[in-house]
Amino acid sequence: MKKRLIVGITGATGAVYAVRTLEALKTAAGWESHVVLSDAGALNLWHELKMNRKDLEGLATTASAYPKSATASARNPRSRGKLLRARQTTAPPTMRDLPTASRT
């Protein structure tokens, strides 16, 4: 079974970290990547790297958008911990999320 890494991209600066992580995973044996991109993250991705959503999705095994509502979020397997994964990263993490990043 392949290991899974979920990469979340928010509207904060630093999308390059997520892109480089996905590029490394694409060539790594035994890994699959899931990218989750918010609307603000897509804007920032374009602003910083001139990449669009399609370009980013080509780097990942699976891609999806952040849920628009709390109801959609509750149905999302990632938010309920139902998606088995080896690791999860948000690039870049917010200062609020940084203390919990080492525990995920």
Order of alpha helices (4+ residues) and beta strands (2+ residues): beta-alpha-beta-alpha-alpha-beta-alpha-beta-alpha
